Structure formats: C-alpha cells, structure tokens
Amino acid sequence: MRISARNVLRGKVLEVKKGQTTAHVRLELSSGDVLTAAITNEAVDELGLKAGEQAYAVIKASDVMIGKD
C-alpha cells in the first residue's frame, strides 16, 4: 500500500482502551516515546489491534498547535 502521508511511525501497541464509541491506542515508538491516538472502536476491531503487536501511526495534519501557560 502506498499513501500520501509522510509521517509514518512504527511502534508496539502498549494498550487499547475502549470507551463507549472511541478507543485510545497507546503506541510505543523505537525512541521510547509514547503516542496516543483516538480512533473508533470499530476501527480497533477491524484492525484487530492488541497490546504487544506492531502497528503504525500515520500522521497527516495541516495544523500543529503548541500552547504554553
């Protein structure tokens, strides 16, 4: 599969925590950083996401916001 997104990060699924409609998926990158994505429960089921497996975070964003107190 080829995609237009240029930020594809491989990692290991640490946790999949399902809510009522949305799941939070925590992915540990090779750097040790942890990325959390909010995706639908349906997407979790279709992908068969489980802790301990390899997966990818695909990031395609037109805006990145930074805040400071």
C-alpha positions in Angstrom: 0.0 0.0 0.0 1.2 3.5 -0.9 -0.1 6.6 1.0 0.5 10.3 0.7 1.2 10.9 4.4 4.9 11.4 5.0 4.9 10.8 8.8 4.6 7.0 9.3 5.9 5.9 12.7 6.2 2.2 13.6 5.8 1.0 17.1 4.4 -1.5 19.6 0.9 -1.3 20.9 1.1 -0.8 24.6 -2.6 -0.5 25.4 -6.0 -0.4 23.7 -8.6 1.2 26.0 -12.1 1.1 24.6 -14.7 3.7 25.6 -18.3 3.9 24.6 -17.6 4.8 21.0 -13.9 5.8 20.9 -10.8 3.9 21.8 -7.4 5.3 23.0 -4.5 3.3 21.5 -1.0 3.9 23.0 1.9 3.1 20.7 5.5 3.0 21.9 7.9 4.2 19.3 11.5 2.9 19.0 12.7 6.1 20.7 10.7 5.2 23.8 8.2 8.0 23.2 4.6 7.0 23.5 2.0 8.3 21.1 -1.7 8.1 21.9 -4.3 8.0 19.1 -8.1 8.2 19.5 -9.9 6.0 16.9 -13.3 4.4 16.7 -13.9 1.1 18.4 -15.0 -0.2 15.0 -11.5 0.6 13.6 -9.9 -1.2 16.6 -12.0 -4.3 15.8 -11.4 -4.2 12.0 -7.6 -3.8 12.5 -7.5 -6.4 15.3 -5.4 -4.2 17.4 -4.0 -5.9 20.6 -1.3 -4.9 23.1 2.1 -6.3 22.2 1.6 -6.2 18.4 3.4 -4.0 15.9 1.4 -1.2 14.3 1.9 2.2 12.6 0.9 5.7 13.4 0.1 7.6 10.2 0.1 11.3 10.7 -1.3 13.7 8.1 -2.1 17.1 9.6 -2.4 20.5 8.1 -2.0 22.2 11.5 0.0 21.6 14.6 -0.8 23.6 17.7 1.5 24.4 20.6 0.4 26.0 23.8 2.1 27.5 26.8 1.0 28.7 30.2 
